[in-house]
Amino acid sequence: MRIALTLCLALLPLLASCQTVDGTGRRQLNFYSIQSEMSMGAEAYEAMLAEERVLTTGKDAKMVERIGNRVAQAAIELYPRYATQFDWEFKLIDSPDMVNAWALPGGKCAVYTGLLKVTGDEDSLAVVMGHEVAHAILRHGGERMSHSAALGVAMAGATIALKDQPPEKRNSILGALGVGSTVGIMLPFSRDHESEADEVGLMMAAAAGYDPRKAVGLWERMGAGGGAPPEWLSTHPSSETRIRLLKEVMPQAMELYIAAGGRR
C-alpha cells in the first residue's frame, strides 16, 4: 500500500499534461510542447540523413516524394491541428536490405529502398507512409518520452519507499517492478501506438486517393517471414492483429477513398 501510494503521488504532477489525440479521441500523456518535438525532430533528421546515402533522382525517389506529399496534404485536411505546422519532407534512402520507413516529429520522413521490394505498388507504399506520418501527427514520439520519464519518476518513488528494506529484498522488488512495467505498461503502449497509427494512417492514405484494401496484402507479406516474438513481448501487434483491426475500419477508409475518386 505504501509503495502504491508513493507511486501515485509521484505521478500526480504529470496528469495535467494529458491531452486528446486527433482522430481517435484517446487521452494522451505528453508534457512536451509541439515546438520542442519539432525542434528535436529536425535535429535528429539532419543527424540521421548525414549517415545515409539519400537518393534525390530517379523514379523511386520521385515516387516517394509524390506519395508523401499527397499523404501530407490528406493529413492537413483530416487532422490539421499539428499537420499544418509541419515542414514536410520525404526522402528515399539507398539501403536495399533495410525494410523500413520512419517519420520524425515535425514531418521529416524517410523510406528505405529495401521496403519497396515488399510494398510492390504505390497503394501499399502509401499505406506504410500513412502509418509513419500518423506517428508524427499523433505525437507518439513525445508521448513515448513522457511515458519513460513518468516511469522513471515512479521507480524513483518506489526506491524511496523501499529504502528501509534489506538490499536483497529491495533489489528483488525493484527488479520485478521493472519487468512488470515493461511488459505490462511500455510494450502495450507501444502496440497501442502502432494500432493507432495503422488506423489513422489508413485514413490518410485513402483520402490521398490510394486503395486502402492493399493494406491487407501488405501485412500478409510483412508477416510471411515469421520469426517474430510473441505479441505480448513485442513493440508491434502481430500481422494477424493488424489485419483484423484494419478490416474493422476498412469501411470508413473506403468512404474516404471513393470520395477521393477511387473505385469500389
N, C-alpha and C positions, 0 to 999 in steps of 0.2 A: 504494500500500500504506500509506504514511504517513497519507494522508487518511482512508482507510477505518478505520485503527486509531484515529485521533483521534475519528472519529465514534462508533465503538463504545464507547470509553472515556467519551465524553460522555454516552451514553445508558444506561450501566450502572446508575447510581443510580435510574433510572426503572423498571427491570424489576421491582423489588419491589412496584410498585403494580399489577401485573396481577391481575385477578380474573376469575371466571367469570360469564357473562351468563345470567340465568334464561331458561329456555325454549329456548335454542339450544345452550348449553354452550360458546360461543365464549369465548376468552380476550380480555380487555379491559384496555387500559392506561387507568387512571383514578386519579390521585392526589388527587382532590378527595373530601372526605367527603360523605356524603349530606346532612348538616346544612348544609354550605356550599352545595351545589347548591340545596337548598330555599330557603335564605335569598336567594340570587341570583335564583331564580325568582320569589319573592314580590315582590322589589323591582322586577324587570323588569315583572311583571304590572301593578302599580299604575301604572308609568310608561306602559306601552303603552295601557292602558284609558283613561288620562287624556286621550289624544289622539283617542279614538274615541267614536262615538255608540253606546252599548250599549242594546240593546232588552231590556226586562225584562218586557214584557207581550205578549200575542198568542200565537196558536197555534204560530208558528215558534219563538219563544223557549222556550215550554214544551216543544216537541218536542226541541230541542237539549238542554235540561236533563234531560228524561226519558231520552233515549238515552244521554247522557253518564253519568248515574247508574247505568244498567244496565250499561254497559260497565265503569265503575269497579268495580262490585260483582263483575263477572266477573274483573277484574284482581286483586282482593283474593283471590278464591277460587283462581285459577290460579297467580298469581305474587305471593304475599303478602309477600315479604321487604321490598320497598320500598312497594308499593301500600298496605299497611296504615298506613304512616307519613304518607301524603299527606293534605292537606286539599283534597279535590277540589272544583273549581268549574268550571262550564260556562256560557259567556256567548255570546250572539249579537250580532255587531257589524253595524250597518247600513252596508254598503258593497256596493252592487249590482254593481259592476264588479270586485270582488276575489273570485276563485275560489280560496279558500284556507282553511286552518284551522291551528291550532297548539296545542301543549301545552308548557308550561314545566316544568322540574324542580319537583316538589312538587305536581303535579296541577292547575295553573292552566291552563285550556283555553279556546279561543275558536273560533268558526266565523263566517265572513263570509257575509252574505246572498247574495252572488254565487255561492257554492258550491251553494246549494240548487237553483239552476236546472240544475245539471249532475247532481247526485245524483238528484233527481226523486222519490225514495221513502225511507222510513225505513231500509230494509235497506242501501241504498247509502250513506246518510249514516253509518250505524253502522260500515260498513267504513272510511270515512275517519276517523271519530273514534277507532275502534280503533287505526288506524295512528298517529295522533298521540299517543294515550295510551301506546302501546308505546314511542315515543321517550322518554317521560318515565320509565317504569318500567325501561327498559333502560339508562338513564343515558347516553344518547348525547350530551347536551349537555356533561357533564363529560368524556366521552371525547374529544370534538372539541377542547375546550380543552386537554386533556392532549397530544393529538397536536400541536397548534400549538406548545405550549411545548417539547415534545421536539424538534420540527423546528427551533425557534429555537436550542436548545442545540447541535444537530448543526451548524447553519450557523455558529454562533459557533466551534465546534471546527474547522470547515473553514477559516474565516477565519484562525485562528491557525496552522493547518498550512501555509497558503499565504503567510504573512507575508513570506517571503524571495523570492517570485516577483515578476517585473515587474508593475506595476499593470495593464497591459492584459491580460496572461495571467491574473492573479488574478481580475479582474472577469469575464473570459470564462468561467472555470471556475465561479465562484460563480453567474453567471447561468444556466449550464447546469444546475447543481445545483438552483437554484430552480425552473426549469421542470420538470426531471425529478421533483423531489419533489412538485410539484403534480399533474402528470399521472400519475405512477407510484405515488404514495402517498396524497395527500389526497383526490383525486377518487375513486379506488377505495374508500377507506374510507367516503366519503360514500355511494356507491352501495351498499356493503355494509350500511350503517345503514338505508337505505331498504328494501332487500330484507328485512332482519331485522324491521323494523317492519311491513312488509306481512304477513309470516308470523305474527308474534305478534299483531298487531292483528286479523287474520282469525280467529284462535282465540278472542280475547276477544269479538269481535262475535258469533261463532257461539254461544259459551257464554252470551251475553246473550240469545239467542233470535232473532237476526237471521240471515236467509238468506245464508250466505257465497257462494253461487253468483252473487249480484248483483255481486260484485267484478269478474267478467269483463266484463260490460257496462259497468260504471263506467269501467274503464281503457280500454275501447274508445272511450268517449265522450271521455275526457280526452285521448286521443291523436289524436282526429279532426281537431283544428285544424292539426296539422302545425307546421312551423317550429322544431322542437326541434333543438339541436345534435347532432352525432354522440355516441353514448353514451359513448365514451371521453373526451370533453371535457365531459361533463355531471356534475352532482352527483347526478342521479337516473338510475335504469335507464330504458331505453326502455319504452313501453307494451307492446310485444311481449314483452320480457323479463319484465316484471312479470306479465303474464297467464300466461306459460309456468310461472313459478315458483309462482304461486298455484294453478294447476291441479295441480301436483305435490303440494301439501299439502292440496288440497281434500278428499280422503277423510277425513283426520284432523279437519278443520273440520266436515265433515258429521256425524261421530260426535258431536261436541260439540253441534251444532245439534239433532240428533234427541234427544239426552239432555235438552236444554233444552225439549223439547216441539215442536220444529219438524217439518215434514213432508218426506218424501223427494221 
